[in-house]
Amino acid sequence: MAGVLTRTVPRVLMALALCAILLPACNKEDAPDHAVQLTVVQVDAQAPAPFQLAVQACAGLHNRKVGGSVYIDMEAHDKTWLDELDIKPHATVSAPDFLKACVAAFPACVRYNYKDQQALLPNILTVAAALDAVPLDDGLTVTCANVAFDATQQFKDQNTPYLATKYVFEHYVQHTTGLAMLSPGYDEHPAVVAQPTLTKDMSPALVDFVFSQKLFVVYLVNGCTEGNPERDLLSSIVNAGHWPTPLGVYGYNSTWNIGGGDLYEAQTRCLDSRNMGAIASMTGNLSFFSTRRAPIAKAGEVKQNALEPIQYDPGKTYVAFVVGDGDNVEYMMHTRHDWFRQRLVECQQENNACPPLTWTISPHLPRLAPDLLEWYYQQSHQTGKDYFTLPPSGHLYAYPTSLADADQDRFVAATQQDARILGVTGTVHWDWSDSWQDAEGHFLPKYATADGAIRGVFPVNVPFMLPAFDWWPTDRFYEVLAGKDGGKVVVFRPREWRGVNNNDDAFFLGPDKMAAELGGYPKGTVTWVYMTSDGGLSLENAFLPMAKLLPAHVQLVSADTAAKLAIAAGQK
């Protein structure tokens, strides 16, 4: 691993070394806000789940005490980011030694039995995070000096997710700062969606962040099912006034998978209060990245490439291609990093035009991982042709038109601020299939203010196979909405490209068919295409070969430039 110093610490000195490196309690002095030395913990991805959960919890506890002090090295991209960001650890230690030293430093623990209580793990983790305690399965051979909570006893009579969640809500919610949904290991494609069984171990993803932030973790399979007591309980939790709304829910809600999609993944239509949205974040090391430095909170801290100097020409067709799924922080940590690297290599090749490309990017990276955000912007400056836009649906992965009215206004204000911080003027927008007309007439005009940052809205139909804006004439590719104070925002017709394996399916066209489609649009058209990888699409098999096949009158542009051109065209 380039540029990384690895120190071998003798096992007999491990506890002392970790104490000096990690623990403010050991130093007896006031700890700095951020660590000056970093310990990397090497974790075997095949280690037993209870062990992994304990190690991740310890990382979160350490990073809460001393920001950016512990980093987990468990899979390939963990090493990658240390290299990319030129982060040099002071020491590299084994996970068993780290856990042993952690339990000595944080002597409180929560005892539980993984085998018997796996379904209650969200509740067990909540209690442990609230008590600054390490969650220890009975099977782990780690000594605990102070059992602050014995789940095997306390949950003896609260032995279902409903009862355990109710108990934890009544006793510990006041110690938490937000909400997360983490599955303890349910089958995501059960024969009966309301009755999944536990078929795998609980993922350790996001557990470190749960402990650094003291999140309330819940996973109620029927928490969104009307008439079910679990839904009443979830509604009580969300609407108890502990957290502001619209509430961003960390993790992921994979309950009720119907037709290949998770019905409640965006959270918005889960409860009658319609005041939630998702922060897709099933990834590791967020406790490290979110604490090692101050967040990016002001406009100008990261700078978008200058927009292309293009004036609208009615003899041309303008198309913006947008890489989707940037709302998912896990994607930004993994696949989108790889795609961006591929893009840089491609743009460095001779005789390559390097056409403009826009990437959706999470508005939560300024807070969750500001170093990653800066890395993406720095890489974009190398090509000068890569741009960013807000992902679905702005501030949260949500269906904003379905939000309660007061939450809609707060959502719009938050999205406008996100756009200012990221230096963008556009947002991809999702709404459910039955709410698009209301979105056009009521919600989206909220962005059309003279002082607003958002100028372009790029809708994607949900579910993707159902039509949206089908009441528009077939030759309408966008609509310019005017606000009460004269502000304007342009709303585009959806067009999604998911794969290249079926030239008879509009969502899976080959590069030649996509190029022909764009070339056949009426000249003067301004439009866009949303690219998602879940159908097998990649830059190499879709965007790059397609760009080389476009007729001369089709010009690729950034999303922000597309919005600017559409507004200009609408004024002519």
C-alpha positions as CSV (number, residue, x, y, z in Angstrom):
1,M,0.0,0.0,0.0
2,A,1.8,3.1,-1.3
3,G,2.7,5.7,1.2
4,V,1.4,3.8,4.2
5,L,3.6,3.1,7.2
6,T,2.9,-0.2,9.0
7,R,4.2,-0.6,12.4
8,T,4.4,-4.1,14.0
9,V,3.7,-3.8,17.7
10,P,4.7,-6.7,20.0
11,R,1.6,-8.3,21.4
12,V,2.8,-7.8,25.0
13,L,2.9,-4.0,24.4
14,M,-0.3,-3.8,22.4
15,A,-2.5,-2.5,25.1
16,L,0.0,0.2,26.1
17,A,0.5,1.2,22.5
18,L,-3.2,1.5,21.8
19,C,-3.7,3.4,25.0
20,A,-1.2,6.0,24.0
21,I,-2.5,6.2,20.5
22,L,-6.2,6.1,20.9
23,L,-7.5,6.8,24.3
24,P,-8.0,10.3,25.9
25,A,-8.8,8.5,29.2
26,C,-5.4,7.0,29.2
27,N,-3.6,10.3,28.6
28,K,-5.4,12.0,31.5
29,E,-5.2,15.3,29.6
30,D,-7.9,17.0,27.6
31,A,-8.0,15.2,24.3
32,P,-7.8,17.1,21.0
33,D,-10.9,17.3,18.9
34,H,-9.2,15.4,16.1
35,A,-6.5,12.7,16.2
36,V,-3.0,13.5,15.3
37,Q,-2.2,9.8,15.0
38,L,-4.2,7.1,13.3
39,T,-4.5,3.4,14.0
40,V,-5.7,1.1,11.2
41,V,-7.4,-2.1,12.4
42,Q,-7.1,-5.0,10.1
43,V,-10.3,-7.1,10.1
44,D,-10.9,-10.4,8.4
45,A,-14.1,-10.0,6.3
46,Q,-14.8,-13.7,7.1
47,A,-14.6,-13.2,10.9
48,P,-17.7,-14.2,12.9
49,A,-20.5,-11.6,12.8
50,P,-20.5,-10.9,16.6
51,F,-16.8,-10.2,16.5
52,Q,-17.1,-7.8,13.6
53,L,-20.0,-6.0,15.3
54,A,-17.9,-5.5,18.4
55,V,-14.9,-4.2,16.5
56,Q,-17.0,-1.8,14.5
57,A,-18.7,-0.5,17.7
58,C,-15.2,0.0,19.2
59,A,-14.2,2.0,16.1
60,G,-17.2,4.2,16.5
61,L,-16.6,4.8,20.3
62,H,-13.0,5.7,19.7
63,N,-13.8,8.1,16.8
64,R,-16.5,9.7,19.0
65,K,-13.9,10.3,21.7
66,V,-11.1,11.4,19.4
67,G,-12.1,12.2,15.9
68,G,-10.4,10.3,13.1
69,S,-8.4,8.0,15.4
70,V,-9.5,4.6,14.1
71,Y,-9.9,3.2,10.6
72,I,-11.1,-0.3,9.7
73,D,-9.3,-2.1,6.9
74,M,-11.6,-4.9,5.9
75,E,-12.1,-4.8,2.1
76,A,-10.3,-3.5,-1.0
77,H,-11.6,0.0,-1.1
78,D,-10.6,0.6,2.5
79,K,-7.0,0.5,1.4
80,T,-7.8,2.5,-1.7
81,W,-9.0,5.5,0.2
82,L,-6.0,5.6,2.4
83,D,-3.9,5.8,-0.7
84,E,-6.1,8.2,-2.6
85,L,-6.2,10.7,0.4
86,D,-2.5,10.1,1.3
87,I,-3.5,9.1,4.9
88,K,-0.6,7.6,6.7
89,P,-1.4,5.5,9.8
90,H,0.7,5.6,12.9
91,A,0.1,2.0,13.6
92,T,-1.6,-1.1,12.1
93,V,-3.0,-3.6,14.6
94,S,-5.0,-6.8,14.5
95,A,-8.7,-6.8,15.2
96,P,-8.4,-9.2,18.2
97,D,-5.7,-7.0,19.9
98,F,-7.8,-3.9,19.1
99,L,-10.9,-5.4,20.7
100,K,-9.1,-6.4,23.8
101,A,-7.6,-3.0,24.3
102,C,-11.0,-1.4,23.5
103,V,-12.8,-3.3,26.2
104,A,-10.2,-2.2,28.7
105,A,-10.6,1.4,27.6
106,F,-14.5,1.3,27.5
107,P,-15.1,-1.1,30.4
108,A,-18.9,-1.0,30.0
109,C,-20.5,-3.7,27.8
110,V,-23.8,-5.0,26.7
111,R,-24.1,-8.7,26.9
112,Y,-26.3,-10.6,24.5
113,N,-26.6,-14.0,22.8
114,Y,-26.2,-13.7,19.0
115,K,-27.7,-17.1,18.2
116,D,-30.9,-16.5,20.2
117,Q,-31.3,-12.8,19.9
118,Q,-30.2,-12.0,16.3
119,A,-33.5,-10.4,15.4
120,L,-33.1,-8.0,18.4
121,L,-29.6,-6.8,17.3
122,P,-30.9,-3.3,16.2
123,N,-32.2,-2.8,19.7
124,I,-29.1,-4.2,21.4
125,L,-26.9,-1.9,19.3
126,T,-29.0,1.1,20.2
127,V,-28.6,0.4,23.9
128,A,-24.9,-0.2,23.6
129,A,-24.4,3.1,21.7
130,A,-26.5,5.0,24.2
131,L,-24.5,3.6,27.1
132,D,-21.0,4.0,25.5
133,A,-20.7,0.3,25.8
134,V,-19.3,-2.5,23.7
135,P,-21.8,-5.1,22.5
136,L,-20.4,-8.5,23.4
137,D,-21.9,-11.8,22.4
138,D,-21.8,-14.6,25.1
139,G,-19.6,-16.6,22.7
140,L,-16.8,-14.0,22.6
141,T,-13.9,-14.7,24.9
142,V,-13.4,-11.1,25.9
143,T,-13.5,-10.0,29.6
144,C,-16.0,-7.3,30.5
145,A,-15.6,-5.5,33.8
146,N,-19.0,-3.8,33.9
147,V,-22.1,-5.3,32.3
148,A,-24.1,-2.2,31.9
149,F,-27.0,-4.0,30.2
150,D,-27.7,-7.7,30.0
151,A,-29.9,-8.2,27.0
152,T,-30.3,-11.9,27.8
153,Q,-32.2,-10.9,30.9
154,Q,-33.7,-7.5,30.0
155,F,-35.2,-8.8,26.8
156,K,-36.3,-12.1,28.3
157,D,-39.9,-10.9,28.2
158,Q,-39.4,-8.4,25.4
159,N,-38.2,-11.0,23.0
160,T,-39.7,-9.8,19.7
161,P,-38.5,-6.9,17.6
162,Y,-41.8,-5.1,18.4
163,L,-41.5,-5.5,22.2
164,A,-37.7,-4.9,22.3
165,T,-38.0,-1.7,20.1
166,K,-40.8,-0.4,22.4
167,Y,-38.7,-1.0,25.5
168,V,-35.6,0.7,24.0
169,F,-37.7,3.6,22.8
170,E,-39.2,4.1,26.2
171,H,-35.9,4.0,28.0
172,Y,-33.1,5.2,25.7
173,V,-34.4,7.4,22.9
174,Q,-33.5,10.6,24.7
175,H,-29.9,9.6,24.4
176,T,-29.9,9.2,20.6
177,T,-29.4,11.8,17.9
178,G,-31.1,10.2,14.9
179,L,-32.6,7.1,13.2
180,A,-31.1,4.2,11.3
181,M,-32.6,1.1,9.8
182,L,-30.3,-1.9,9.8
183,S,-31.5,-5.4,9.0
184,P,-30.3,-8.1,11.4
185,G,-30.0,-10.5,8.5
186,Y,-33.5,-11.1,7.1
187,D,-34.1,-12.8,3.7
188,E,-34.7,-9.9,1.3
189,H,-36.7,-12.0,-1.1
190,P,-38.9,-14.1,1.2
191,A,-41.8,-16.2,-0.1
192,V,-44.1,-14.2,2.3
193,V,-42.9,-10.5,2.4
194,A,-44.5,-9.9,5.8
195,Q,-42.7,-12.9,7.4
196,P,-39.1,-13.1,6.3
197,T,-36.7,-15.4,8.2
198,L,-33.1,-14.7,9.2
199,T,-31.0,-16.3,6.5
200,K,-27.7,-14.5,6.9
201,D,-25.6,-12.7,9.4
202,M,-26.0,-9.0,10.2
203,S,-23.8,-6.8,8.1
204,P,-21.3,-4.7,10.0
205,A,-21.8,-1.8,7.6
206,L,-22.6,1.6,9.3
207,V,-22.3,0.1,12.8
208,D,-19.3,2.3,13.5
209,F,-21.3,5.4,12.6
210,V,-24.2,4.2,14.8
211,F,-21.8,4.3,17.8
212,S,-20.1,7.5,16.9
213,Q,-23.4,9.3,16.5
214,K,-25.5,7.4,19.1
215,L,-28.2,6.5,16.5
216,F,-31.5,4.8,17.4
217,V,-31.5,1.6,15.3
218,V,-34.7,-0.1,14.3
219,Y,-35.8,-2.7,11.9
220,L,-39.5,-3.5,12.0
221,V,-40.4,-5.7,9.0
222,N,-44.0,-4.5,9.1
223,G,-43.2,-1.0,10.3
224,C,-44.8,0.5,7.2
225,T,-47.7,-2.0,7.0
226,E,-51.0,-0.3,7.6
227,G,-53.0,-1.8,10.5
228,N,-49.9,-3.5,12.0
229,P,-48.8,-2.6,15.5
230,E,-45.3,-2.2,14.3
231,R,-46.4,0.7,12.1
232,D,-48.0,2.4,15.1
233,L,-44.8,2.0,17.1
234,L,-42.6,3.3,14.3
235,S,-44.9,6.3,13.9
236,S,-44.6,7.0,17.6
237,I,-40.8,6.9,17.4
238,V,-40.6,9.2,14.4
239,N,-43.2,11.7,15.6
240,A,-42.1,11.9,19.3
241,G,-40.3,15.2,18.6
242,H,-36.8,14.0,19.3
243,W,-35.5,14.6,15.8
244,P,-36.3,17.3,13.2
245,T,-38.3,16.4,10.1
246,P,-38.1,15.6,7.3
247,L,-36.1,12.9,9.0
248,G,-33.2,11.4,7.2
249,V,-33.0,7.7,8.0
250,Y,-29.5,6.2,7.8
251,G,-28.9,2.6,6.5
252,Y,-31.5,1.0,4.3
253,N,-35.0,-0.3,4.5
254,S,-35.1,-3.5,2.4
255,T,-38.5,-4.7,3.7
256,W,-41.3,-5.6,1.4
257,N,-39.4,-6.4,-1.8
258,I,-42.1,-6.5,-4.5
259,G,-41.3,-7.0,-8.2
260,G,-37.6,-6.6,-7.6
261,G,-37.9,-3.3,-5.8
262,D,-38.0,-2.4,-2.1
263,L,-41.4,-0.7,-1.6
264,Y,-40.3,1.5,1.3
265,E,-36.6,2.2,0.6
266,A,-37.2,5.9,0.2
267,Q,-39.1,5.9,3.5
268,T,-41.5,8.8,2.5
269,R,-44.6,6.8,2.0
270,C,-44.1,4.5,5.0
271,L,-46.1,6.5,7.6
272,D,-49.2,8.7,7.4
273,S,-47.0,11.5,8.7
274,R,-45.1,11.4,5.4
275,N,-42.0,13.0,7.0
276,M,-39.1,10.7,6.3
277,G,-36.5,10.2,3.6
278,A,-33.5,7.9,3.2
279,I,-29.8,8.5,3.6
280,A,-28.6,5.4,1.8
281,S,-25.4,4.7,3.7
282,M,-24.7,1.0,4.2
283,T,-20.9,1.3,4.3
284,G,-18.1,1.4,6.7
285,N,-15.6,4.0,8.2
286,L,-18.1,6.8,8.3
287,S,-17.3,7.4,11.9
288,F,-13.7,8.0,10.8
289,F,-14.4,10.3,7.8
290,S,-17.1,12.3,9.6
291,T,-15.0,13.1,12.6
292,R,-11.4,13.5,11.4
293,R,-12.1,17.1,10.2
294,A,-14.7,19.8,10.1
295,P,-17.6,19.4,7.6
296,I,-17.8,21.4,4.4
297,A,-20.6,23.8,5.2
298,K,-20.1,26.9,3.1
299,A,-20.4,27.7,-0.6
300,G,-17.1,27.8,-2.4
301,E,-15.2,25.3,-0.3
302,V,-15.5,22.9,-3.2
303,K,-15.7,24.3,-6.7
304,Q,-17.5,22.9,-9.8
305,N,-15.8,23.2,-13.1
306,A,-16.7,26.3,-15.1
307,L,-19.7,25.6,-17.3
308,E,-19.2,25.2,-21.0
309,P,-19.3,28.6,-22.9
310,I,-22.2,27.6,-25.1
311,Q,-25.0,29.8,-26.5
312,Y,-28.2,28.1,-27.5
313,D,-28.3,27.2,-31.2
314,P,-31.7,25.9,-32.6
315,G,-29.8,23.9,-35.2
316,K,-28.3,21.7,-32.5
317,T,-29.5,19.0,-30.1
318,Y,-28.2,19.2,-26.6
319,V,-28.0,16.2,-24.3
320,A,-26.7,15.9,-20.7
321,F,-25.7,12.4,-19.5
322,V,-26.0,11.9,-15.8
323,V,-24.5,9.0,-13.8
324,G,-27.1,8.0,-11.3
325,D,-27.2,6.5,-7.8
326,G,-24.8,9.0,-6.2
327,D,-27.3,9.4,-3.3
328,N,-25.9,6.0,-2.1
329,V,-22.8,6.7,0.0
330,E,-21.7,3.1,-0.5
331,Y,-21.6,3.7,-4.2
332,M,-19.5,6.8,-3.7
333,M,-17.1,4.8,-1.6
334,H,-16.9,1.9,-4.1
335,T,-18.1,1.6,-7.6
336,R,-18.3,5.3,-8.4
337,H,-14.6,5.7,-7.4
338,D,-13.7,3.0,-9.9
339,W,-15.9,4.6,-12.6
340,F,-14.2,8.0,-12.0
341,R,-10.8,6.4,-12.3
342,Q,-11.8,4.8,-15.6
343,R,-13.1,8.2,-16.8
344,L,-9.7,9.8,-16.0
345,V,-7.8,7.2,-17.9
346,E,-10.2,7.5,-20.9
347,C,-9.9,11.3,-21.0
348,Q,-6.1,11.1,-21.0
349,Q,-6.0,9.1,-24.2
350,E,-5.0,10.8,-27.4
351,N,-7.7,11.8,-29.9
352,N,-10.4,11.4,-27.2
353,A,-12.9,14.3,-27.1
354,C,-13.7,13.5,-23.4
355,P,-17.3,14.6,-23.7
356,P,-18.9,16.3,-20.7
357,L,-20.4,14.0,-18.1
358,T,-22.4,14.8,-14.9
359,W,-22.3,12.7,-11.7
360,T,-24.9,12.6,-9.0
361,I,-23.2,13.0,-5.7
362,S,-24.7,12.7,-2.2
363,P,-25.4,16.0,-0.4
364,H,-24.4,14.3,2.8
365,L,-20.8,13.8,1.9
366,P,-19.9,17.4,3.0
367,R,-20.7,16.1,6.5
368,L,-20.2,12.3,6.4
369,A,-17.0,12.3,4.3
370,P,-15.8,15.7,3.4
371,D,-12.4,14.3,2.3
372,L,-14.1,12.0,-0.2
373,L,-16.1,14.9,-1.6
374,E,-13.0,17.0,-2.1
375,W,-11.3,14.1,-3.8
376,Y,-14.1,13.8,-6.4
377,Y,-14.0,17.5,-7.1
378,Q,-10.2,17.5,-7.4
379,Q,-10.4,14.6,-9.9
380,S,-13.1,16.4,-11.9
381,H,-10.7,19.3,-12.3
382,Q,-8.2,17.0,-14.1
383,T,-10.5,16.5,-17.0
384,G,-12.3,19.9,-16.8
385,K,-15.3,18.0,-18.3
386,D,-16.8,16.3,-15.3
387,Y,-19.6,17.9,-13.4
388,F,-21.9,17.2,-10.4
389,T,-25.6,17.4,-9.6
390,L,-27.8,16.5,-6.7
391,P,-29.1,13.0,-6.7
392,P,-32.7,11.8,-6.2
393,S,-34.4,13.8,-4.8
394,G,-32.1,16.5,-3.5
395,H,-31.6,16.7,0.2
396,L,-32.8,13.1,0.8
397,Y,-33.6,10.0,-1.2
398,A,-37.3,10.6,-1.0
399,Y,-40.6,11.3,-2.9
400,P,-40.8,15.0,-2.0
401,T,-44.3,15.6,-3.4
402,S,-45.6,12.9,-1.0
403,L,-44.1,14.7,2.0
404,A,-46.4,16.7,4.4
405,D,-46.7,20.4,3.3
406,A,-44.5,21.8,6.1
407,D,-41.8,19.2,5.4
408,Q,-42.0,20.0,1.7
409,D,-40.9,23.6,2.4
410,R,-38.1,22.5,4.7
411,F,-37.0,19.9,2.1
412,V,-36.8,22.6,-0.6
413,A,-34.8,24.9,1.6
414,A,-32.4,22.1,2.5
415,T,-32.0,21.2,-1.1
416,Q,-31.3,24.8,-2.1
417,Q,-28.6,25.0,0.6
418,D,-27.1,21.6,-0.5
419,A,-26.9,23.0,-4.1
420,R,-25.0,26.1,-2.8
421,I,-22.5,24.1,-0.8
422,L,-21.8,21.7,-3.8
423,G,-21.8,24.6,-6.3
424,V,-24.5,23.0,-8.5
425,T,-27.8,24.2,-9.9
426,G,-29.6,20.9,-10.6
427,T,-31.2,18.0,-8.9
428,V,-32.4,14.6,-10.0
429,H,-36.0,14.2,-8.8
430,W,-38.0,11.1,-7.9
431,D,-41.7,10.9,-7.2
432,W,-44.1,8.0,-7.1
433,S,-46.1,7.2,-10.3
434,D,-49.3,8.7,-8.9
435,S,-47.9,12.1,-7.8
436,W,-46.2,13.5,-10.9
437,Q,-49.0,15.9,-11.8
438,D,-49.1,17.2,-8.3
439,A,-45.3,17.6,-8.5
440,E,-45.5,19.6,-11.6
441,G,-48.3,21.8,-10.4
442,H,-47.5,22.2,-6.7
443,F,-44.1,21.0,-5.5
444,L,-41.6,21.7,-8.3
445,P,-42.6,25.4,-8.6
446,K,-41.2,25.8,-5.1
447,Y,-37.8,25.8,-6.6
448,A,-38.6,28.6,-9.0
449,T,-37.5,31.5,-6.9
450,A,-35.3,34.4,-8.0
451,D,-32.7,33.7,-5.2
452,G,-32.8,29.9,-5.5
453,A,-29.8,27.8,-6.4
454,I,-31.8,25.1,-8.2
455,R,-32.4,25.9,-11.9
456,G,-32.8,22.4,-13.3
457,V,-35.0,19.5,-12.2
458,F,-34.3,16.1,-13.8
459,P,-37.1,13.6,-13.0
460,V,-36.8,9.9,-13.1
461,N,-40.0,7.8,-13.2
462,V,-40.6,5.5,-10.3
463,P,-41.0,2.5,-10.8
464,F,-38.9,3.1,-13.9
465,M,-41.1,1.1,-16.2
466,L,-44.2,3.2,-15.5
467,P,-44.6,6.4,-17.6
468,A,-44.3,9.9,-16.2
469,F,-45.4,13.2,-17.8
470,D,-47.3,11.1,-20.3
471,W,-49.8,14.0,-20.6
472,W,-47.1,16.1,-22.2
473,P,-47.0,16.2,-26.0
474,T,-44.5,13.7,-27.4
475,D,-42.3,16.5,-28.7
476,R,-42.0,18.3,-25.4
477,F,-38.7,17.6,-23.7
478,Y,-38.9,20.1,-20.9
479,E,-41.1,22.7,-19.3
480,V,-40.0,26.0,-17.8
481,L,-41.8,26.8,-14.6
482,A,-42.0,30.4,-13.3
483,G,-42.2,31.4,-9.7
484,K,-44.2,34.2,-8.1
485,D,-41.1,36.4,-7.9
486,G,-40.0,35.7,-11.5
487,G,-37.6,32.9,-10.7
488,K,-37.4,30.1,-13.2
489,V,-36.7,26.4,-13.0
490,V,-36.8,23.9,-15.9
491,V,-38.3,20.4,-15.5
492,F,-37.1,17.8,-18.0
493,R,-38.9,14.8,-19.4
494,P,-37.5,11.5,-17.9
495,R,-35.2,9.3,-19.9
496,E,-33.4,6.4,-18.2
497,W,-30.7,4.1,-19.6
498,R,-30.1,1.0,-17.5
499,G,-28.2,-1.5,-19.7
500,V,-27.2,-2.4,-23.3
501,N,-28.5,-6.0,-23.7
502,N,-31.8,-5.5,-25.5
503,N,-32.2,-3.1,-28.5
504,D,-36.0,-3.7,-28.4
505,D,-36.3,-2.3,-24.8
506,A,-35.9,1.5,-24.5
507,F,-34.2,1.1,-21.1
508,F,-31.6,-1.3,-22.5
509,L,-30.6,0.0,-25.9
510,G,-27.2,-0.7,-27.4
511,P,-24.9,2.4,-27.9
512,D,-25.8,2.5,-31.6
513,K,-29.5,2.6,-31.0
514,M,-29.2,5.2,-28.3
515,A,-27.0,7.4,-30.6
516,A,-29.6,7.0,-33.3
517,E,-32.4,8.0,-31.0
518,L,-30.7,11.1,-29.9
519,G,-29.8,12.0,-33.4
520,G,-33.5,11.7,-34.4
521,Y,-34.7,14.2,-31.9
522,P,-35.9,17.5,-33.5
523,K,-33.1,20.0,-33.8
524,G,-33.2,22.6,-31.0
525,T,-34.1,19.9,-28.4
526,V,-32.5,20.1,-25.0
527,T,-32.8,16.9,-23.0
528,W,-30.9,14.5,-20.7
529,V,-30.3,10.8,-20.0
530,Y,-30.1,9.2,-16.6
531,M,-27.7,6.2,-16.4
532,T,-28.0,3.5,-13.7
533,S,-25.7,0.5,-13.3
534,D,-28.3,-1.9,-11.8
535,G,-29.2,-3.2,-15.3
536,G,-25.5,-3.8,-16.3
537,L,-24.7,-0.4,-17.8
538,S,-21.2,1.0,-17.4
539,L,-19.3,3.9,-18.9
540,E,-17.3,1.5,-21.1
541,N,-20.2,-0.5,-22.5
542,A,-22.6,2.4,-23.0
543,F,-21.6,6.1,-22.7
544,L,-18.2,6.0,-24.2
545,P,-19.0,4.0,-27.4
546,M,-22.3,5.9,-27.8
547,A,-20.6,9.3,-27.7
548,K,-18.4,8.3,-30.6
549,L,-21.5,7.5,-32.7
550,L,-23.4,10.7,-32.3
551,P,-24.2,12.8,-35.4
552,A,-22.5,16.2,-35.6
553,H,-25.5,18.2,-34.6
554,V,-25.8,16.4,-31.2
555,Q,-23.8,18.1,-28.6
556,L,-23.2,16.6,-25.1
557,V,-23.3,19.1,-22.3
558,S,-23.3,19.1,-18.5
559,A,-26.6,19.0,-16.6
560,D,-26.3,22.6,-15.4
561,T,-25.6,23.8,-18.9
562,A,-28.7,21.8,-20.2
563,A,-30.9,23.7,-17.7
564,K,-29.3,27.0,-18.7
565,L,-29.9,26.2,-22.4
566,A,-33.5,25.1,-21.9
567,I,-34.3,28.3,-20.1
568,A,-32.7,30.3,-22.9
569,A,-34.5,28.3,-25.5
570,G,-37.9,28.8,-23.7
571,Q,-37.3,32.6,-23.9
572,K,-36.8,32.6,-27.7
